[in-house]
Amino acid sequence: MEQVSSTGRPVQITVTDGYDLKGFKGDTPVTFIRAEFNQVVLGDSAKITVSPEGTAKYNFTCSFEFSPEGGVTLDDLAHKPVFLTMTEALPKEKKQKEEKTMILGQAVVDLLPLLEGKSSFETMVPLHPVPGSPLEPLRSGVKQCSLEVKVFVAEPLLTAAQISGGNLLKVTLEAAYSVPESFIPVGPLQNCMVGLQVPSAGEKDYPIYFKNGTLKLGGEREPVPRPKKWPIANILAPGANNIPDAFIVGGPYEEEEGELNHPETDDEGQLSFHGVAYVNMVPLLYPGVKRIRGAFHVYPYLDSTVYEKTKCLFSLFRDTGHNLIQNNKIGGINSPVSKPVISKNLKEDKTVKEKDIEARPRPGDVQAPSIKSQSSDTPLEIEPSLCNNPEGQQYVEAGTYIVLEIELDKALVPKRMPEELARRVKEMIPPRPPLTRRTGGAQKAVSDYHVQIKNISRAILNEYHRMFGKEAAKVGSDLDSETLEEQKCQLNYELNCSGKYFAFKEQLKHAVVKIVREKYLKTTAFESQEELQKFISELYVFLVDQMHVALNQAMPDDVQGTPSAIYTSSEQLRLFAFEAEVNENYEMATVYYEERLVREPQNLEHWLDYGAFCLLTEDNIKAQECFRKALSLNQNHIHSLLLCGVLAVLMENYEQAEIFFEDATCLEPTNVVAWTLLGLYYEIQNNDIRMEMAFHEAFKQLQARVLQAQVTKQRRTSTVEYVEEGGKADSCLGPWGITSGSSTAAVKVEAPAGLGAPLSILDEFLDESSNLQSESHEPILSVQSQDPTTSQKPSNTFVKKTPSKKGASKCQESSTSLHPTLYSVSQTPTTIFMETIRFLMKVNAVQYVHRVLAHELLCPHGGPSCEYYLVLAQTHLLKKDFAKAEEYLQQAAQMDYLNPNVWGVKGHLYFLSGNHAEAKACYERTISFVVDASEMHFIFLRLGQIYLEEKEYEKAKKTYLQVCKRSPSCLTWLGLGIACYQLDELTEAEDALSEANALNNYNAEVWAYLALVCLKAGRQLEAEQAYKYTMKLKLKDESLLAEIHMVQETVGFGNPSF
């Protein structure tokens, strides 16, 4: 900051008028005003007679000289007010030589506006009565007497640049609590003090003293809010002690910055009860922080400890304390005199209340900071100066602590505004233009349904013509019922094998959904199963009627439409891509991800999924592009911002990373992961102060969330107990799907059994809709800490290829990892770092994980845990370091032997290392738990594969049926088809293989087993067709191909090349 001019400048104070005045004698007393500043009398006004209305015109002007080099300085203006004392001149009585006067009251003028850049200001200040003054109101509602005051300087004391570069520090000492019992005065009066030193650049530290602490009776509570007090002694009017518009308001203890240190032994003997409190000022260096407040323990003053913590050996009380005692009779910051009251004070409830002491430096030179200290009846560094016995250790025994507030006018480190951050993000990633709004309604929904029915009917008719010719379809053609039935079976088979059947169903689904939403206005879940079934029945009748309407309108001989391409849902494509990742078939996974993006380019979740896949394949450039595409679709999406920040760090674009992380914390200040990632970024930048700030904020938000979850859990528990008295209630689910009633953490709901071959496209579609309403979704969440925003999509798993034996599906070969998000099922406390690890593992940002694991290990609330070792095991599985992975899994099992995730991961470890016997035992144990592991899909797949290898076909069939109900895919139906084939259940095998083929008709193994089924069923045409596709798709399993050739030779057909 610029230097303040050293030349003296006069400051004029003018008292113009007084209002609602009274006197001791008569209705028109004679009064005058005396002005004082900095213990100096500035002058007295003329004696003015008050009018009967209580007004008086003084027009009294006085002044003092402001001089930064000496005399009145910025500090004096900051913490010392002008006192205006009104005195009544009583009439002389007989034989009275001198005029008698009586003080009526005092007014206080705060000069702070002069340090805010003003050259003049006017104010109406209350005239506080002295005890016994007639100015004291006798009843409520009476106006308080006041003075009108003007303050003027010829030019502002501080320039705009000085004000901009300066700051104002306020220090408030509210109270000291739980003081030692020895503080109860039994002899000489005690004068308790507190002092602190404010660092000043290039100069000695500036001392602030809070003295004349007054002991109060135990159990006595003080009102909140209550005014803060001037650090000035000998103020005549009690009300003049109060600083205008400054109050102690308390606050929740959770938001305090106080630190509680460990007690230390006191061997000092120079001062009585010499104690010290350590206040961490680092939070004032956090961006945007202007105020810290908290409770701080008082410890014995020990030179060694004080030097270790502060690197300072100077003690205000030991080195200057005796001078302070001598100055007690002088007014000002170093003086006040008070009488002690007995005993302790209490901290009100759990809010930090009490005692009033504040210091506040004003804008001024860095070398000469302005400080305004406000004193009260309690102190900081505590010293009963007249007691000769050192008893510092009693602070520890009594648990003494002080409540201190330190406030700045402006933050030392400015914080970027949300608008600036949003602008910077927008500059880096311009938002995409919104899509054109589509018009619709009930009529259009029904019309679209008619169009789809007509298209599907034409496509089916074209397929019939291709197979049997147009003549067979003419009305009146001579075909018996047996021939028609045979044609129907062949048509169904062709539709299933080609995948067209499934495509028709998906083609119709969107139109039906539009009817449900637009015509029936159903957009929320049904409250009961009965309501759902009733609605489905009603919808079925309507759809069948409209189907007949559409078919009657159709003209079969019109322009023939081309068959629709195979269509799968976005969720199914996500699952297929996930399975391709597991099999390390990254090329096929890329196809599935890109198909999702082509279909729904405006869906940011698709971009995030693809970006996470690119992180898995270490294609950081493409991953960054995907995350930025997602952010361009919604610039307020927190996960997109965080992932853009993660990629920016990985690519060393640190300035951009800070913008992304900061914007995320501004948009969602309660997001634990956002604050933690910001702290990790600051750690990379070696910015320890901001790192501490971010981690502290993350911990505070996590604590608030845990507390809220506990409150919600208590409410839910009481509600469930009430319900269960009268009936049956499900009380397992807690916040965000987390169990809240026991030490385990999840609830599993099985889907309805049976997925048989459909009778018609419409029937199966309605049946599937009903099933989806009652199916549960994975993963099952843990009790402890899953962020609700991170549980909406399945996580990625990757596996290492191992040779498969005969009878097992090669497509189920897996690669090196399991579900990255391993949630613990035990009810253990979580940490900010473990939450961040889950997020990073979910998006495959493994490069970040080891840094966070180090913090988790050192975190006071963290350390080695079951989940910690599970994450370590997973990272070593990614590196194919099976020995290390097994070591960490053993440690995880020791910490939580009943955790299904431990056994699931051990099963994967043994499976990948080729020990299928141990893998089988681990998988069987995993699925036997009541609580599911985090990712059951591949546990079932791999267990089924092991059963096939060991020729336990019944167990394999049962296992694959379970996974087909939970998350059907080509691989699950293929496994079921193989098991049924080996059990010689050819019809069931064909049904399962047809489902697999409908989901993926490019799987050579599916066609191979379809060929085997048709060969054994004696269907030559279908067998040859299936064999043709098997060879076209280049089946790699030589043993399976040899089996086909052997069966072909046995039955005598199936290979056209014979």
VEXGUDREN-899969 format. One record per residue (C-alpha): x, y, z. Coordinates in steps of 0.001 Angstrom, whole numbers, padded with zeros to 6 digits, always signed. Example, Ala and Ser with C-alpha at 12.3 -4.5 7.8 and 13.67 -1.06 7.14 Angstrom:
+012300-004500+007800/+013670-001060+007140/
END
This chain:
+000000+000000+000000/+001135+003574-000628/+002604+005531+002270/+000207+007813+004141/+001190+011464+003936/+003205+012487+006996/+001927+016064+007065/-000607+016880+009755/-004198+017403+008705/-006914+018803+010990/-010025+016754+011730/-013004+018944+012695/-015876+017733+014897/-018969+019942+015036/-021892+019425+017412/-024804+021309+015857/-027934+020409+017813/-029237+018398+020746/-032688+016811+020951/-035010+015597+023728/-032708+017002+026413/-033521+017314+030149/-031754+018649+033208/-031626+018275+036951/-033113+021730+037619/-036120+022994+035704/-037349+022472+032172/-034769+024758+030557/-031399+023665+031892/-028141+025341+030904/-025773+022801+029325/-022458+022622+027547/-020553+019953+025592/-016983+018776+026276/-015178+016905+023474/-012387+014395+024203/-010236+012227+021962/-007258+010020+022741/-007290+011104+026422/-007073+014764+025391/-009781+017373+025937/-010460+019120+022627/-012567+021907+024067/-015846+022974+025670/-018826+024545+023977/-020556+027664+025078/-023265+027254+027693/-026585+026908+025939/-030046+027024+027458/-032234+024122+026440/-035626+025124+025036/-038870+023898+026655/-039164+021463+023719/-035849+019875+024757/-033695+021191+021894/-030475+023136+021991/-028305+024677+019257/-024645+024330+020155/-022818+024887+016860/-019689+023875+018702/-016604+023048+016642/-013348+021554+017832/-010488+019762+016077/-007381+017647+016436/-004511+017046+014064/-004056+013719+012295/-000354+012962+011887/+000831+009426+010921/+004388+010180+012071/+003355+010958+015626/+000444+012094+017712/-002873+010861+016320/-002305+007948+013911/-004398+005609+011837/-004486+003189+014755/-005959+005868+017030/-008683+006664+014519/-009360+002955+014149/-010037+002008+017764/-010622+005256+019656/-013867+007244+019412/-014583+010890+020156/-016394+011276+023497/-018946+014084+023832/-019857+014663+027487/-022927+016818+028201/-022798+018710+031501/-025480+020835+033162/-024390+024119+034797/-026543+024510+037931/-027568+027980+039129/-025386+029444+041915/-026802+029334+045385/-026163+031890+048110/-022622+031961+049458/-021531+029646+046581/-018218+030813+045143/-017921+028413+042172/-020494+027238+039705/-021708+023707+040355/-022037+021221+037430/-023645+017805+036988/-022825+015366+034151/-025950+014349+032227/-024552+011815+029716/-022007+010835+027110/-022176+010307+023360/-019660+008397+021253/-018639+009258+017668/-016915+006478+015723/-014348+007898+013264/-014229+004763+011128/-015803+006463+008046/-012688+008670+007761/-010632+005557+007118/-013107+004370+004503/-012314+007284+002206/-014913+009827+003341/-013934+013444+003860/-017070+014300+005826/-020084+012634+007338/-023036+013490+009548/-024466+011272+012247/-027078+011327+014947/-025503+009790+018041/-027474+008774+021138/-026654+010551+024387/-026201+007780+026931/-027224+008875+030445/-024945+008454+033438/-026439+006679+036464/-029008+008911+038148/-029250+011304+035221/-032679+012756+034331/-031929+011669+030768/-032696+008061+031765/-036155+007169+030379/-038657+006487+033138/-040887+004404+030910/-040627+002530+027648/-041466+004378+024476/-039813+007639+025561/-037436+009041+022953/-033730+008846+023729/-031902+012135+023760/-029354+012588+020961/-026797+014913+019409/-026326+015801+015756/-022644+015698+014859/-020670+016554+011709/-017110+015376+011035/-015019+017073+008359/-011516+016917+006862/-010285+019076+004017/-009362+016040+001928/-009690+012278+002432/-007121+010890+004849/-006532+007902+002559/-006458+007809-001207/-008455+005304-003239/-005265+003311-003904/-004439+003224-000197/-007931+002023+000658/-007825-000610-002075/-004417-001862-000901/-005217-001712+002798/-007364-003844+005051/-009227-003701+008323/-008579-006319+011007/-011125-006833+013776/-010263-008938+016792/-013055-009775+019206/-012420-011597+022451/-015816-012828+023508/-015205-014802+026693/-013081-017232+028646/-014848-020288+030007/-014155-022925+032661/-011518-020789+034379/-009720-022407+037345/-011482-022360+040700/-008502-020412+042037/-009795-017402+040120/-012448-016913+042809/-011060-013885+044692/-010533-014509+048362/-008026-011724+048975/-006783-008932+046762/-008823-008074+043696/-007772-009794+040494/-007273-008127+037118/-007476-010722+034299/-005891-009852+030955/-005488-011263+027497/-002942-010083+024961/-001907-010909+021418/+000621-009634+018921/-000327-008653+015388/+002575-009065+012915/+003543-005919+011033/+005797-006013+007985/+009136-004330+008618/+008224-003316+012165/+007764-004853+015560/+004638-006843+016192/+001728-004661+017223/+000379-005585+020688/-003310-005724+021531/-004428-006037+025140/-007806-007031+026508/-007859-006268+030199/-010132-006033+033205/-011739-009398+032613/-014633-009784+035004/-015405-013135+036596/-019056-014097+036569/-021034-016515+038649/-021140-020124+037467/-024265-020938+035475/-024849-017322+034463/-025609-016971+030778/-025333-013855+028665/-027816-012647+026061/-027174-013108+022376/-026873-010883+020471/-025254-008312+022755/-023117-005275+021881/-019355-005271+021655/-017479-002796+023855/-014853-000133+023362/-011418-000922+024817/-011511+002384+026702/-011410+002898+030465/-013304+005312+032720/-016327+005763+030437/-018878+007525+032583/-022116+006415+030887/-022545+002620+030788/-024267+002754+027406/-021296+004586+025892/-019197+001459+026367/-021029-000164+023441/-019663+000136+019911/-022459+001296+017586/-023896-001418+015335/-021422-004076+016531/-022809-007188+018203/-021713-010617+019362/-024132-013040+017731/-022551-016439+018439/-022936-019248+015951/-022966-023054+015551/-019889-024689+017021/-019571-026890+013913/-018590-023825+011896/-015874-022669+014274/-012195-022725+013356/-010950-023416+016896/-008174-025927+017527/-007847-027866+020773/-004250-028680+021598/-002895-031196+024099/-002114-029916+027634/+001439-029248+028629/+003155-028951+031988/+003837-025453+033354/+007079-024646+035123/+006976-020857+034778/+007125-018852+037982/+007229-015219+036987/+003517-014509+036530/+000394-015831+038204/-001822-017994+036030/+000249-017188+032954/-001397-019074+030096/-001392-019093+026328/-003868-020063+023593/-002701-021012+020089/-004837-019605+017290/-004311-020926+013765/-004469-017896+011469/-003891-019869+008256/-007629-019913+007356/-007394-016143+006794/-005156-016973+003822/-007879-019092+002220/-009492-017473-000853/-012442-015327+000129/-012158-015922+003904/-012595-012748+005975/-013494-014127+009392/-012469-016896+011729/-014095-017642+015052/-013747-020443+017519/-012983-021768+020969/-009337-022293+021895/-007888-024120+024909/-005677-022216+027303/-002375-023925+028185/+000425-023061+030591/+002893-020580+029135/+006154-022423+028398/+008935-020729+026453/+009946-023920+024672/+006423-024758+023519/+005625-021173+022521/+008827-020937+020501/+008177-024275+018837/+004729-023175+017701/+005305-019462+017009/+009105-019055+016631/+008798-016141+019068/+010201-015792+022619/+008594-012432+023424/+005793-012471+026000/+003459-009515+026303/+002793-010135+029983/+006212-011315+031133/+008193-008682+029243/+005774-005741+029493/+003243-006901+032053/+004458-004797+034998/+004189-001621+032919/+000616-002626+032061/-000278-002741+035753/+001110+000746+036304/-000917+002040+033356/-004200+000753+034732/-005281+004177+035922/-004833+005741+032504/-007577+005529+029880/-007057+003955+026481/-006210+000607+025034/-003776-000232+027811/-005921+000684+030739/-009436-000187+031864/-010231-000522+035527/-012956-002893+036666/-014231-004772+039652/-014319-008563+039465/-017420-010623+039901/-017144-014169+041278/-016732-017561+039586/-017059-018993+036087/-019004-018324+032973/-020606-020929+030790/-020582-021335+027052/-024212-021145+026022/-025487-024433+024759/-023327-025395+021779/-023045-021965+020229/-020037-019896+020967/-021431-016935+022843/-020085-014387+024971/-017886-011720+026335/-017042-008829+024266/-013664-007908+022989/-012756-006886+019520/-009863-005302+017681/-010249-003932+014218/-007452-002327+012190/-008599-000007+009508/-007243+000721+006050/-003721+001991+006493/-000124+001463+005593/+001221-002071+005661/+004091-000793+007807/+001679+000871+010220/-001475-001212+010365/-004649+000233+011797/-006137-001847+014574/-009322-001342+016459/-009588-003478+019587/-012810-003811+021473/-012644-004888+025048/-015155-006588+027270/-015282-008330+030558/-013110-011364+029660/-009543-011971+028364/-007212-013937+026012/-003850-014441+027712/-004964-014630+031298/-003118-013049+034186/-004446-012131+037629/-001633-009638+038047/-001702-009380+041832/-001522-013098+042609/+002006-014345+043266/+001548-018139+042816/+002123-019514+039280/-000830-021815+038605/-000767-022141+034839/-001386-025869+034957/-004819-025211+036432/-006002-024045+033016/-005491-027577+031748/-007141-029158+034767/-010131-026820+034522/-010387-027164+030732/-010251-023387+030273/-010872-022043+026799/-011462-018682+025207/-013806-017674+022415/-012098-015437+019873/-013188-013829+016629/-010852-012286+014068/-012422-010481+011129/-011089-008591+008118/-012830-005954+006100/-011546-007587+002896/-010247-011075+002302/-006458-011241+002189/-006700-013614-000772/-009568-012700-003103/-011782-015481-004349/-012800-015746-007959/-016465-015029-008444/-018744-017762-009834/-019555-015531-012780/-015869-015276-013697/-015383-019028-013415/-018453-019696-015559/-017155-017228-018139/-013742-018908-018232/-015320-022351-018656/-017526-020997-021422/-014481-019561-023187/-012692-022923-023061/-015750-025011-023932/-018505-023111-025786/-021964-024543-025044/-023718-026484-027767/-026843-024938-029271/-030021-026520-027917/-031889-029028-030005/-034988-027947-031897/-038064-028521-029785/-040260-031325-031032/-043989-030924-031103/-046172-033773-029979/-049292-034805-028150/-051713-037677-027639/-052942-037643-031229/-049428-037694-032648/-048413-040516-030290/-051273-042700-031561/-050474-041747-035148/-046820-042724-034674/-047945-046051-033228/-050055-046692-036337/-047054-045909-038549/-044846-048377-036675/-047495-051119-036816/-047776-050648-040585/-044007-050682-041074/-043578-053826-039009/-046456-055616-040739/-044948-054811-044144/-041525-056030-043020/-042971-059325-041736/-044931-059776-044948/-041788-059163-047010/-039968-061831-045035/-042866-064253-045630/-042780-063515-049378/-039050-064094-049458/-039373-067478-047768/-042567-068876-049300/-043329-066686-052305/-046088-064168-052915/-048573-066753-054166/-048751-068462-050777/-049938-065234-049138/-052934-064641-051422/-056377-064875-049910/-058060-068169-050750/-054854-070030-051472/-055157-073771-050979/-053009-074320-047866/-053960-076672-045086/-053604-075747-041422/-050603-078022-040947/-048692-076275-043718/-049611-072863-042331/-048425-073891-038864/-045147-075140-040289/-044651-071874-042188/-045382-069954-039024/-042714-071884-037108/-040185-071344-039873/-040990-067645-040022/-040593-067294-036245/-037277-069110-036402/-035989-066894-039167/-037069-063727-037376/-035322-064858-034193/-032159-066065-035871/-031766-062937-037971/-032420-060601-035053/-035327-058959-036835/-037776-060066-034157/-035900-058146-031493/-035546-055154-033826/-039322-055053-034372/-039914-055106-030638/-037490-052241-030051/-038957-050321-032976/-042392-050522-031375/-041232-049685-027845/-040678-045976-028399/-044168-045500-029864/-045763-047301-026905/-043792-045189-024422/-045066-042037-026137/-048657-043270-025803/-048126-043969-022092/-046715-040493-021529/-048839-038384-023869/-052219-040112-023771/-052258-041656-020299/-049981-039017-018708/-048045-041655-016802/-044539-040388-016001/-043946-041629-012442/-043652-045016-010771/-046786-046875-009731/-047600-047003-006049/-048640-050646-005972/-048454-053812-008048/-052242-053880-008360/-052264-050401-009869/-049549-051445-012319/-051391-054568-013467/-054632-052654-013882/-052907-050075-016048/-051144-052716-018175/-054463-054466-018833/-056062-051213-019897/-053091-050313-022087/-053065-053775-023698/-056695-053496-024773/-056102-050052-026252/-052956-051085-028138/-054582-054198-029624/-057577-052146-030800/-055291-049574-032379/-053218-052352-033967/-056336-053653-035733/-057181-050118-036848/-053700-049722-038331/-053729-053131-040022/-057141-052451-041576/-055783-049218-042987/-052627-050838-044348/-052369-051619-048045/-050153-054691-048437/-049555-054042-052123/-048303-050492-051548/-044678-049503-051782/-042710-052038-049843/-040543-050711-047032/-037054-052032-046429/-036531-054187-043333/-035505-052223-040258/-032018-052577-038927/-031387-054389-035662/-032110-052040-032763/-031002-052329-029150/-031603-050007-026229/-028958-047651-024871/-028779-049598-021611/-028175-052842-023481/-025456-051255-025581/-023807-050052-022361/-023863-053594-020984/-022481-055048-024224/-019682-052472-024212/-018973-053325-020578/-018666-057018-021430/-016387-056191-024342/-014157-054224-021960/-013990-057217-019639/-012944-059445-022517/-010395-056814-023600/-012195-056634-026943/-011714-052892-027085/-012544-052655-030771/-016034-054074-030197/-016482-051916-027079/-015658-048843-029156/-018329-049839-031679/-020971-050082-028947/-019989-046756-027332/-019975-044952-030649/-023360-046468-031543/-024788-044916-028365/-023347-041539-029314/-024761-041702-032835/-028221-042460-031503/-028252-039846-028728/-025512-037264-029317/-027122-034900-026799/-026929-037392-023919/-023943-036317-021835/-023893-039618-019884/-022968-041387-023143/-020018-039028-023603/-018883-039585-020018/-019071-043368-020431/-017030-043231-023613/-014516-040907-021957/-014115-043304-019032/-013505-046122-021521/-010841-044014-023236/-009161-043493-019853/-009105-047281-019476/-007318-047615-022802/-005025-044684-021850/-006229-042562-024765/-006207-039337-022748/-006685-037039-025730/-009897-038746-026792/-011042-038938-023159/-010556-035185-022804/-012564-034602-025973/-015423-036742-024650/-015533-035006-021259/-015487-031593-022887/-018304-032626-025219/-020328-033606-022158/-019550-030282-020487/-020586-028368-023605/-024019-029982-023318/-024431-028805-019710/-021859-026418-018282/-023291-026849-014788/-022812-030623-014739/-020524-031346-011788/-019112-034685-012928/-018244-033266-016341/-016407-030363-014711/-014504-032683-012379/-013500-035044-015168/-012370-032150-017353/-010259-031025-014389/-008800-034504-013910/-007822-034716-017583/-006369-031211-017466/-004105-032290-014590/-003100-035488-016374/-002199-033427-019431/-000487-030780-017260/-002896-027967-018172/-002886-026786-014564/-004466-023382-015054/-007475-024954-016761/-007667-027652-014086/-007976-025015-011357/-010803-023300-013250/-012733-026560-013624/-012326-027631-009996/-013129-024184-008595/-016213-023889-010779/-017410-027277-009512/-017076-026172-005880/-018933-022934-006620/-021793-024700-008404/-022133-027393-005727/-020463-026257-002473/-021609-029424-000680/-019829-031810-003077/-017170-033694-001095/-015369-035074-004156/-015115-031635-005775/-013399-030112-002720/-011101-033114-002342/-010013-033020-005987/-009367-029290-005634/-007192-030031-002600/-005275-032687-004527/-004691-030178-007309/-003278-027652-004815/-001049-030386-003415/+000410-030937-006890/+001005-027185-007046/+002705-027244-003585/+000133-024764-002310/-000204-026165+001202/-002476-023444+002530/-005124-023849-000149/-004774-027621-000005/-005577-027496+003704/-008522-025196+002999/-010027-027520+000382/-009594-030663+002483/-011068-028882+005500/-014133-027849+003504/-014551-031371+002114/-014404-032821+005629/-016950-030275+006868/-019368-031148+004059/-018934-034864+004712/-019677-034356+008402/-022815-032388+007559/-023997-035125+005208/-023371-037877+007733/-025272-035914+010365/-028180-035400+007986/-028176-039114+007147/-028314-039977+010836/-031282-037672+011361/-033048-039158+008342/-032303-042649+009582/-033785-041911+012991/-036942-040525+011432/-037252-043488+009096/-036709-045971+011927/-039511-044473+013991/-041814-044446+010964/-041063-048075+010105/-041694-049204+013663/-045112-047560+013553/-045989-049256+010262/-044893-052666+011408/-047326-052609+014295/-050242-052780+011924/-048821-054697+009022/-045718-055578+007066/-043192-052956+006020/-039832-053019+004298/-037482-051112+006580/-034158-051941+005001/-033649-049092+002591/-031925-045993+003903/-030821-042788+002198/-030025-043269-001507/-030821-046975-001312/-028571-047617+001689/-029717-049947+004398/-030292-048230+007667/-031359-050830+010111/-028394-053173+010521/-024678-053537+010073/-025095-054858+006572/-025706-052555+003710/-027844-053786+000894/-031144-055274-000119/-031532-057646-003049/-034823-058015-004889/-035006-060866-007352/-036719-060316-010687/-039783-062385-011600/-038861-065825-012845/-039233-066904-016414/-038342-065318-019720/-039990-067683-022136/-040433-067304-025848/-043005-064585-026588/-046287-065204-028369/-046273-061857-030102/-044222-058698-030252/-046858-056727-028371/-047389-059374-025694/-043680-059650-024942/-043212-055917-024881/-045960-055487-022283/-044635-058433-020298/-041146-056939-020328/-042462-053578-019152/-044098-055293-016206/-040892-057133-015350/-038839-053958-015452/-041109-052390-012863/-040299-055052-010319/-036617-055722-011053/-033941-054276-008824/-030879-052576-010242/-027239-053160-009420/-024963-052270-007801/-026314-052775-004307/-025116-049858-002248/-023189-049866+000979/-024322-048347+004224/-021465-046052+004444/-021098-043401+001965/-022029-043713-001617/-022644-040411-003305/-026157-040603-004779/-024908-039026-007990/-022428-041849-008607/-024817-044802-008564/-026724-044285-011766/-024755-046444-014169/-022727-049647-013990/-019023-049345-013497/-016317-050737-015690/-014550-054012-015145/-011667-055387-017096/-010196-058836-017161/-007274-060842-018503/-007802-063504-021155/-007211-067101-020108/-007543-070248-022207/-010985-071803-021988/-011680-075488-021952/-014107-077385-024130/-017736-076621-023397/-017032-073172-022030/-017662-069983-023921/-014600-068165-025128/-016563-064979-025162/-016654-065199-021388/-012904-065124-021097/-012059-062193-018956/-009277-059837-018310/-007764-058078-015443/-010082-056198-013170/-013356-056194-011408/-015808-053537-010567/-013713-050485-009761/-016149-049154-007198/-015834-051537-004285/-018211-050449-001574/-017768-051852+001881/-020773-053506+003394/-019676-052995+006962/-020882-049906+008751/-017501-048183+009084/-016937-044436+008831/-015868-043110+005456/-013439-040324+004608/-013213-037645+001947/-010370-039553+000310/-012205-042867+000084/-015183-041131-001522/-012817-039611-004050/-011178-042983-004693/-014578-044472-005526/-015267-041678-007982/-011873-042008-009661/-012060-045792-009922/-015542-045543-011380/-014241-043445-014275/-010993-045441-014629/-008783-042512-013509/-006410-044979-011871/-003412-042659-012267/-004893-040437-009571/-005770-043229-007172/-002377-043926-005597/-001992-040282-004577/-005379-040376-002866/-004628-043743-001255/-001595-042169+000399/-003827-039502+001932/-006320-042155+003032/-003545-044041+004800/-002436-040928+006714/-005904-039507+007339/-006799-039420+011079/-010245-040828+010269/-008946-043222+007635/-006012-045611+007630/-005911-049202+006442/-009397-050608+006020/-011032-053437+004145/-011991-051140+001306/-008505-049616+001248/-006928-053040+000691/-009574-053953-001889/-008677-050899-003950/-004985-051731-003672/-005713-055287-004790/-007624-054006-007787/-004817-051691-008886/-002396-054627-008772/-004814-056806-010726/-004688-054138-013422/-000915-054581-013504/-001331-058381-013463/+000670-058469-010234/-001241-061396-008758/+001133-061954-005827/+000669-058419-004494/-003066-058557-005141/-003336-061761-003120/-001354-060215-000275/-003691-057237-000033/-006763-059447-000295/-005534-061485+002662/-005268-058272+004697/-008743-057207+003570/-010161-060581+004635/-008580-060234+008071/-010325-056909+008555/-013764-057981+007271/-014059-061697+006728/-017780-061539+005868/-017448-058889+003178/-018759-060388-000100/-016527-058024-002100/-013449-059666-000600/-014546-063103-001754/-015642-061820-005142/-012260-060211-005787/-010443-063316-004544/-012520-065354-006972/-011453-063097-009833/-007835-063328-008738/-007856-067137-008754/-009840-067225-012000/-007368-064974-013795/-004381-066859-012435/-005837-070173-013672/-006759-071680-010276/-010392-072369-011146/-010960-074699-008196/-010238-071918-005702/-012110-069433-007863/-015162-071678-007785/-015079-071883-003984/-014778-068083-003674/-017585-067419-006158/-019900-069881-004429/-019219-068223-001094/-019872-064785-002642/-023305-065648-004026/-024260-067365-000757/-024158-064062+001146/-027461-062316+001767/-025813-059091+000626/-024572-059036-002962/-021072-058027-003931/-020701-054766-005801/-020688-056384-009238/-022353-059776-009553/-022618-059992-013340/-019189-061461-013996/-019193-063490-010823/-022150-065426-012222/-020622-065589-015714/-017295-066929-014505/-018858-069354-012056/-021093-070673-014836/-018073-071079-017075/-016274-073087-014387/-019333-075334-013993/-019320-075944-017748/-015634-076794-017684/-016217-079274-014844/-019305-080665-016610/-021649-079669-013784/-024308-078691-016282/-027270-078465-013896/-025397-075977-011707/-024288-074088-014793/-027875-073881-016028/-029100-072588-012675/-026302-070023-012473/-026874-068695-015985/-030618-068490-015376/-029951-066240-012404/-027767-063857-014362/-030199-063855-017297/-032868-062566-014934/-030580-059887-013477/-028775-058533-016539/-029421-060487-019753/-026866-060274-022520/-025601-062350-025401/-023073-064053-023128/-025594-064942-020418/-028038-066498-022907/-025165-068258-024643/-024024-069841-021386/-027569-070964-020649/-027889-072390-024169/-024652-074359-023802/-025764-075823-020459/-029157-076862-021886/-027496-078338-024963/-025172-080437-022833/-028221-081601-020825/-029847-082597-024146/-032644-080061-023556/-032672-078977-027179/-035853-076881-027122/-034661-074819-024148/-031204-074575-025706/-032659-073263-028959/-034753-070661-027122/-031741-069422-025154/-029477-069357-028207/-032132-067489-030191/-032197-064800-027473/-028417-064606-027604/-028525-064300-031382/-031135-061569-031208/-028870-059534-028909/-025754-060112-031011/-025948-061931-034325/-022212-061513-034935/-021165-064015-032287/-019692-067074-034034/-020065-069278-030967/-023825-068664-030831/-024156-069762-034465/-022001-072827-033758/-024257-074081-030992/-027360-073265-033056/-025860-075493-035764/-025360-078310-033237/-028936-077974-031973/-030361-078070-035513/-028174-081038-036441/-029427-083045-033484/-033017-081923-034142/-032745-083145-037756/-033398-079731-039361/-031037-079732-042303/-031800-076288-043774/-031401-074428-040488/-028299-076488-039621/-026608-075584-042884/-027532-071926-042519/-026196-071762-038951/-023000-073548-040005/-022569-071098-042886/-022604-068116-040459/-020297-069989-038083/-017671-070252-040781/-018307-066759-042104/-017683-065251-038662/-014519-067365-038285/-015102-069438-035171/-011816-069667-033272/-012654-072552-030942/-011117-075515-032799/-012526-078097-030384/-016062-076778-030896/-015596-076778-034673/-014366-080369-034503/-017469-081318-032528/-019683-079792-035241/-017883-081753-037946/-018250-084964-035939/-022004-084483-035511/-022338-083600-039197/-020687-086855-040118/-022926-088738-037695/-026229-087337-039018/-025075-087154-042621/-025923-083496-043359/-025186-079944-042248/-022069-079223-044273/-022887-078241-047890/-019229-078708-048878/-019450-082510-048389/
END
